[in-house]
């Protein structure tokens, strides 16, 4: 139960940081491109790769299971789930499982794009807004 609390706490912190960065980017660069999301996804992917490597069993620094889960699943999970996706895809590629890495990357992108489109169509069908 304690581990769940730490992940919960980290998620809130990560979400707060994501919101602050997104707001800053929108104020700085406008809304013509989702710079906040773009920045958060790249930054989160870099941070999870860096942290996971430094704190792995053979890494330079020891961080216990609770600390790793607080930061990786909690803070970075609240910050961006794209970081977890990127790390998992990288791990598959690093292990030489290129087909699975490609399937995960392409499959995730295509599936999520289709899911957003279907969600949009369902909402339009329910009368949420006129079709765009």
RODO-2510 file (C-alpha; in nm, 4 decimals, decimal comma):
residues 132
     n   res          X          Y          Z
     1     x     0,0000     0,0000     0,0000
     2     x     0,2883     0,2367     0,0741
     3     x     0,4265     0,1989    -0,2789
     4     x     0,0899     0,3027    -0,4231
     5     x     0,0972     0,6149    -0,2086
     6     x     0,4430     0,7130    -0,3392
     7     x     0,3366     0,6568    -0,7012
     8     x     0,0214     0,8610    -0,6335
     9     x     0,2246     1,1439    -0,4812
    10     x     0,4775     1,1368    -0,7665
    11     x     0,2002     1,1411    -1,0276
    12     x     0,0544     1,4572    -0,8805
    13     x     0,3945     1,6221    -0,8782
    14     x     0,4630     1,5155    -1,2380
    15     x     0,1233     1,6421    -1,3532
    16     x     0,1832     1,9755    -1,1857
    17     x     0,5225     2,0112    -1,3551
    18     x     0,3731     1,9126    -1,6928
    19     x     0,0997     2,1729    -1,6541
    20     x     0,3506     2,4448    -1,5607
    21     x     0,5771     2,3689    -1,8571
    22     x     0,2825     2,3515    -2,0983
    23     x     0,1481     2,6843    -1,9751
    24     x     0,4906     2,8447    -2,0034
    25     x     0,5398     2,7168    -2,3590
    26     x     0,1922     2,8335    -2,4633
    27     x     0,2517     3,1814    -2,3203
    28     x     0,5953     3,1964    -2,4805
    29     x     0,5244     3,0519    -2,8257
    30     x     0,1477     3,0595    -2,8729
    31     x    -0,1002     2,7869    -2,9575
    32     x    -0,0269     2,7288    -3,3256
    33     x     0,1700     2,4129    -3,2375
    34     x     0,1478     2,2022    -2,9177
    35     x     0,4939     2,3060    -2,7976
    36     x     0,4168     2,2194    -2,4364
    37     x     0,3264     1,8580    -2,5094
    38     x     0,6094     1,8265    -2,7587
    39     x     0,8625     1,9570    -2,5049
    40     x     0,7290     1,7465    -2,2176
    41     x     0,7364     1,4257    -2,4226
    42     x     1,0956     1,4774    -2,5356
    43     x     1,2138     1,5917    -2,1939
    44     x     1,0367     1,3038    -2,0176
    45     x     1,1851     1,0506    -2,2596
    46     x     1,5351     1,1885    -2,2018
    47     x     1,4924     1,1932    -1,8234
    48     x     1,3586     0,8363    -1,7998
    49     x     1,6431     0,7035    -2,0159
    50     x     1,8984     0,8896    -1,8044
    51     x     1,7452     0,7945    -1,4679
    52     x     1,6750     0,4303    -1,5596
    53     x     2,0352     0,3828    -1,6723
    54     x     2,1932     0,5558    -1,3733
    55     x     1,9803     0,3668    -1,1206
    56     x     1,9656     0,0224    -1,2841
    57     x     2,1065    -0,2741    -1,0913
    58     x     2,4405    -0,2266    -1,2662
    59     x     2,4064     0,1551    -1,2638
    60     x     2,6228     0,4118    -1,0904
    61     x     2,3676     0,5001    -0,8200
    62     x     2,1496     0,2713    -0,6113
    63     x     1,7896     0,3782    -0,5808
    64     x     1,5528     0,1307    -0,4186
    65     x     1,2334    -0,0009    -0,5702
    66     x     1,0198     0,2572    -0,3943
    67     x     1,2372     0,5455    -0,5138
    68     x     1,2460     0,4186    -0,8712
    69     x     0,8691     0,3693    -0,8774
    70     x     0,8082     0,7099    -0,7177
    71     x     1,0160     0,8781    -0,9864
    72     x     0,9631     0,6621    -1,2961
    73     x     0,6006     0,5469    -1,2593
    74     x     0,4904     0,8402    -1,0448
    75     x     0,6654     1,1654    -1,1365
    76     x     0,7441     1,0742    -1,4964
    77     x     0,4144     0,8878    -1,5383
    78     x     0,2295     1,2007    -1,4295
    79     x     0,4633     1,4142    -1,6380
    80     x     0,4270     1,2072    -1,9568
    81     x     0,3426     0,8451    -2,0289
    82     x     0,5367     0,8884    -2,3493
    83     x     0,8542     0,8451    -2,1452
    84     x     0,7531     0,4917    -2,0404
    85     x     0,6556     0,4075    -2,3974
    86     x     0,9905     0,5360    -2,5242
    87     x     1,1899     0,3428    -2,2643
    88     x     1,0027     0,0191    -2,3359
    89     x     1,0520     0,0589    -2,7111
    90     x     1,4213     0,1379    -2,6603
    91     x     1,4621    -0,1690    -2,4352
    92     x     1,3143    -0,3923    -2,7056
    93     x     1,5483    -0,2432    -2,9669
    94     x     1,8494    -0,2654    -2,7335
    95     x     1,7786    -0,6359    -2,6841
    96     x     1,7774    -0,6770    -3,0612
    97     x     1,4012    -0,7253    -3,0811
    98     x     1,3669    -0,4779    -3,3657
    99     x     1,0416    -0,6196    -3,4995
   100     x     0,8739    -0,5863    -3,1604
   101     x     1,0221    -0,2394    -3,1097
   102     x     0,8877    -0,1304    -3,4484
   103     x     0,5522    -0,2917    -3,3830
   104     x     0,5313    -0,1154    -3,0470
   105     x     0,6259     0,2230    -3,1941
   106     x     0,4178     0,2019    -3,5107
   107     x     0,1361     0,0075    -3,3504
   108     x     0,1064     0,2505    -3,0624
   109     x     0,1088     0,5571    -3,2849
   110     x    -0,1413     0,4183    -3,5350
   111     x    -0,3669     0,2641    -3,2692
   112     x    -0,3729     0,5815    -3,0602
   113     x    -0,4339     0,7986    -3,3651
   114     x    -0,7271     0,5763    -3,4663
   115     x    -0,8561     0,5717    -3,1063
   116     x    -0,8556     0,9540    -3,0928
   117     x    -1,0357     0,9654    -3,4265
   118     x    -1,2973     0,7094    -3,3130
   119     x    -1,3467     0,8981    -2,9858
   120     x    -1,3992     1,2146    -3,1857
   121     x    -1,6505     1,0428    -3,4160
   122     x    -1,8419     0,8988    -3,1199
   123     x    -1,8616     1,2403    -2,9538
   124     x    -1,9791     1,4011    -3,2793
   125     x    -2,2359     1,1221    -3,3194
   126     x    -2,3647     1,2018    -2,9706
   127     x    -2,3984     1,5639    -3,0748
   128     x    -2,1029     1,7061    -2,8833
   129     x    -2,0165     1,9348    -3,1752
   130     x    -2,0631     1,9649    -3,5462
   131     x    -1,8179     1,7643    -3,7581
   132     x    -1,4921     1,9416    -3,8308
***
